[in-house]
Amino acid sequence: MRIWRIILIITLGTVSLTSVLGQTTAQATPPPRLRLHRGTFDLQAPPATAAVAELSRAAPGAYSIIQFRGPITLADRTALEKTGVSILEYLPDYAYLVEGTAVQLSAAASLPHVYGRTALTLADKVAPPLLRAIERG
């Protein structure tokens, strides 16, 4: 009788531990959010409509924002540079503003740790106070 109690306790403990571990691993890390003057958003989510349509167009030039899935390592930066793009500046979170040809930008976007790519818009180039004033009308 005593042995059956021990087996029952071990079995219940194993089931409970398995369910707790399953819940922990099932919760995926949230996607990185890109924080720009025009707002904070997820590159893989559908774009929100801009308050001023003219400002949501791509800025002149071959500029793009390349965002990584997490903190950028030296190997990630080196791989990005090897695509031929010019890294202009870092953008929160885990992103770079880059310039390059269409082929270079496509190669950069297809790197293994890249989360997404978006064009630099005119709204990204406007100072935040001015952008808010324009949005208010």
N, C-alpha and C positions, 0 to 999 in steps of 0.2 A: 504494500500500500504506500509506504513511504517513498519508494523509488518512483512510483507513478506521479506523486506530487512534485517531486524534483523535476521529472521530465516535463510535466505540465508547466511548471514555473519557467523552465528554460525555453520551452516553445513559445509561451506568451511573451517572454522578454525579447526573444528573437523577432517575433512578428512586430512588436511595438517599435523596436529599434529599426527594423527595415522600413516601416512606414514613415518614421521620422526622417531617416536618411533619404528616402524617396522624395519627401516634400522639399527637403533642402536642395537636392540636386535638380528638382523640377523647376525651381525658381531661377530662371535665366537672368543674367545680368542685364540691366536696362540698356537700351541702345545709347550711344553717345549723342549728346545734343550739341548743335552748332550754335554759338552765341555771337550774333552779329548786330550791327546797329538796327537793322530792320526787324530783328526779333530773334527768338530762340526756337529752333526747330530740329526735327529729325530728317536727315537727307533722304531716307528711304520711305518717308510718309508722303502722302499727297501734299503738294504745296498749298499753303493758305493763300487766299486771294489778297492781293496788296490793296491798300487803301487808295493809292494813286497808281493806276495801271502803267503810266509812262515810266515810273521808277522801278517797276518790276522787270523791265527789259534788260538784257545783257549789256554790260558796259562795253564801250568800244575797246577793241584789242583782244588778244588771245589769252585772257585771264580765266582761271578756274580756281575753285576751292576744292582741295583734296583732303578728305577727313579719314583718319584711321580709326580702327575699332577701339583702341585704348591708347595708353601712353605710348608715344613714339620713341622707338629705340634707335640707337645709332645705325643698326642694320636697316631699319625701315627708311631712315633719311638717306642713307647711301643708295639703297635700291631706287628711291624716288629720284635722286640726282642722276643715276645711271640711265633713266628714261630720257634724259636730255632736257627736262623742264628746268626753268630757273626758279628757285625758291625765293620768293620775295619777302614773306614774313609769316610768323606763326599766328594762328587764330585759335582762340579757345573754342571748343575743347578738342584737342588732338588733331588739328587741321593746319594746313599751309595754304597760303595764297601763292599760286604758281602761275608762270607764263610759259607758253610753249605752242608748238604747232598742234594741229588736230591729232596727228599720229602720236606725238609725244604725250599729249594729254590722255589719249585713250590707253596708251601703255601704262601711264601712271595710275589711272583708275582701275586697271586690271591687276595691280599688285596684290599679293595674298592678304595683307593686313589692312587694305583700304576698305573703309566702310561705304563711302560714297563720294560722288563728285557733283558739283553744281557750278554754274556760271557765276561770276562776280556780276552783281546787278548795279544799276545806277543808285539804288537805295543804299547799297553798301558803301558808297563813296560820299554820301551826304552826312554831315555832322548830326549826331542824335537830336540836339534841340531843334535844328532846322527841320529834320525829318518829322518830328512830332508836330511841329507847327503846320507843316504841309498836310499831314494826315488829318489834323483838326479842321483844316480848310481856312 
